[in-house]
């Protein structure tokens, strides 16, 4: 029997790394994208060539839209795991943050993920065990000046994980989050190498994280090797926040 995982934000850098690892582990995947249709389509074709006995289906939805979760849920059939690797970042002082950006951050990181799970929970419950995993953030725990609203919605994700894990534990659904620190992706391309090195020097392990650091832990959570773990926020940050 095939096992299906929905990876929200599959066309992003972290999402792609997660999909690579899950596909290699035998998962069939719903590859969610918002604007990255071409990339998601290429990913699906590549995976089908490499793993012909599995299924790979691009699915589209805009999580900044109030109806995004319902649109996505309508495209999902069998489901054993959901990974929320999508996101929207915004850096600005709170007083200079437009209402529209606050609304978008809330919808992308909190409202639509919660609504999606409400819509697909019966599919997850139909399995003996299933998984929900959020890619949170160090700022959801530590907070960051200049990213106050982003920090707030990531903190809300972490709180949701702890509460929802208790609500669905008796259904065999494990709910956890990975909270990365500084991950060296295109999102941080506005920083030059000198600035990145300055950040690395603040980190006890003296190095920046990679997308593989996040994807390998995702792989572990969904492998069955961590099935006695639920309601946890695991920090992957080189000791930057403990």
Buried (B, 14 or more C-beta within 10 A) or exposed (E): EEBBBBBBBBBBBBBBBBBBBBBEBEBBBBBBBBEBEEBBBBBBEBBBEEBEEBBBBBBBBBBBBEEBBBBBBEBBEBBBBBBBBBBBBBEBEEEEBEEEBBBBBBBBBBBBBBBBBEBBBEBBEEBEEBBBBBBBBBBBBBBBEEBBBBBBBBBBBBEBBBEBBEEBEEBBBBBBBBBBBBBBBEEBEEBEEEEBEEBBEEBEEEEBBBBBBBBBBBBBBBEEEBEEBBBBBBBBBBEBBE
